[in-house]
Amino acid sequence: MGYVGNQSTNAYSSLPAKQDLTGATGTSLTLSHAVAGPESIDLFINNVRQEPTTAYSVSDTTVTLTGSVVASDDIYVVYNGLALQTILPPDGSVSTAKIADDAVTSAKLDAILSALVLPAAYGAGSGGTEATYTANGKNYKSHTFLANGTFTVTTAGFFDIMMVAGGGAGSGWHGGGGGAGNVVIINDTITAGAYSLVVGSGGNGIGAQRGENGSDTTGFGESAFGGGGGGAYNIVAGGSGGCGGAGSALSNGKHTQGGAGCSGKLGTREGFRYGNAAGNGWYINHMGAGGGGAGERGEEGNNASKAGNGGDGIPNAYRTGSNVYYGGGGGGGAWLNATSAIGLGGAGGGGNGNYNNSSTMTAGAANTGGGGGGFGGNNSQAGGAGGTGIIVIRYEV
């Protein structure tokens, strides 16, 4: 039989089978030899065997009684184990070499592994524009959809998915910037099958009117909501959506409200949607506000010298392994005739606003869901269009 533990020079030896302890008093007895526990000895008091752990306990050479003895009691122990050292190996003392071959069976390992909750394995699929890259020491494959298409899950498993909706257009009159489209992140298992994907388009600018909202991006049972259009002078407030369209100016000494955004945990998949409200417009010098971004709220157009900037989007690396910003809000337009007065688009494709009737506002960048810039003048020019959306799917390979 193999030996387990720290081996001594003389591991085993004969010991007296009996030790007489008559004459002891109190609740403690001292053994001649260390033992592992109360079951290693049989203790007799006045020829009555005592129950281990109930009547006494043992630590090394010390027996502790639950009752008390006097000197006239007849006391003796019979040793069951004759080891000179503890039969329990010290903590951390059993090495690989001490474990017998085949002692750890596959059945035992299977029982351990079946009790563990392991991360789901990544799946695989086809469709869209495919790319491979390495990030943080792991190899990934990505599938990018810049327009509607079908993604086929060939192997069910875990997928990382980003869906960005179309951005809202900027206002066409002393107006606010368009709100960015929702950025939706899904980290979930997907079953095998073909999935139809719809990539949202950006909203169109309309002369002297609020910009159109962007269109939703949909797939895998979830939707990223299109951004709200920027509000126009004296007409309507900014539109609500994935991110809110910005407020414009009024002529009666009031500001218009920016549209609300939409954020929170997804309803059917594990993941989150990102979207923020827009800023409010301001009547002094007709300063439009910035559209809401996926990462932050749009700025207010609340002073006499500058329109509000669009809110920044959020970064994502699913497509190539390098972070790119998506979902930037559009900047507000300003009636004040100064380049410094325009609102700038937020990081993630937000378009810049313009000033007066002199400069050109910009559209939201394609495939970022960025909001369009607001037009600051009064000649019925359309605001900047919202940027189109995008869907990116990736998994480890």
Secondary structure as UniProt FT lines:
FT   STRAND          18..20
FT   TURN            22..23
FT   STRAND          26..35
FT   HELIX           38..40
FT   STRAND          41..45
FT   TURN            46..47
FT   STRAND          48..49
FT   TURN            53..55
FT   STRAND          56..69
FT   TURN            71..72
FT   STRAND          75..79
FT   TURN            91..92
FT   HELIX           96..98
FT   TURN            101..102
FT   HELIX           106..114
FT   STRAND          124..126
FT   STRAND          129..135
FT   TURN            136..137
FT   STRAND          138..145
FT   STRAND          149..155
FT   STRAND          157..164
FT   STRAND          183..190
FT   STRAND          193..198
FT   TURN            207..208
FT   STRAND          217..219
FT   TURN            220..221
FT   STRAND          222..224
FT   TURN            233..235
FT   STRAND          264..265
FT   STRAND          271..274
FT   HELIX           284..286
FT   STRAND          314..316
FT   TURN            318..320
FT   STRAND          324..326
FT   HELIX           339..341
FT   TURN            347..349
FT   TURN            356..358
FT   TURN            366..369
FT   STRAND          390..396
//
